Amino acid sequence: MDHIAHGWDADEIRRQHPELSLAQIHSALAFYYDNKSEMEESISDSLDFSRELEARITSSPMIARLRATKLMK
């Protein structure tokens, strides 16, 4: 995700995530490129799902009551 979202290369990912080895990062990037269309479809589906959940949550009656009492922005 960092490669896609931030354009980070393997070295930058390693700097940001020292718990990962370069071998693990290169393996993950290779898997992504070998399965790019399926991975991008999965990412898109996850993003759509999270946006749908956010819309449900922000339009819930409880959120409306909290906003009315100024406990929430």
N, C-alpha and C positions, 0 to 999 in steps of 0.2 A: 504494500500500500504506500509506503514512503517513496518508493521509486515512481509510482504513478502520480501520487499527490504532490510531491515536492521535486520530482526529477532527480532524486539522489542516485548517485552511482553506488557501487558496492562498498567503496572505501568510506563514503559519507554515512551510509547505513551502518557500517561497522563502528564509526565514531559515535553515532547516536545510540547504538544498541551494542555496547561492549560485551553483553552476555552471549552474543551470537558470533560464531566463527565465520571467517571469510568463506570457508567451504559451504557452510549452511546458507549463507546469503547467496552465493553463486548458484547453489542447487535450487533455491527458491526462485531466483530470477530465470534460470533455465527452464524450470517447470512452467513458470508464467509464460515465457515466450513459446514454449512447445504447445501450450494450451490456451493461447491468448484469447481466442474468440469465446471459449467457454468461461474463462476467468472473467473477462469483461462483462459477459452476460450475468454471471453470478454477482459481480460487484454492483451492476446496475439494478438487479433485482433486490439486493440488500439495501441499496440506497432508496429505492422506491418504497420498500417496506418501512424503513425508518422514517421517511417523510410522511407516510400514511399514519404511523403511530403518533408522530408529533402533532399532526393535524387533529387526531382524535383527542389527544391529551389536552391540547390548548383550547379545544372547544367543549370540554367537559363542564357539567354544571358546577362541580366542586371548584374548578379553576375560576369560573365566573364569580362564584361567591367570594373566593379569596381576593380576587381583584376588586370586588365591590367593597370589601372591608379594608382594602389597601394593604393587605398582608403580602401581596404579590404584585409585581409590576406587570 
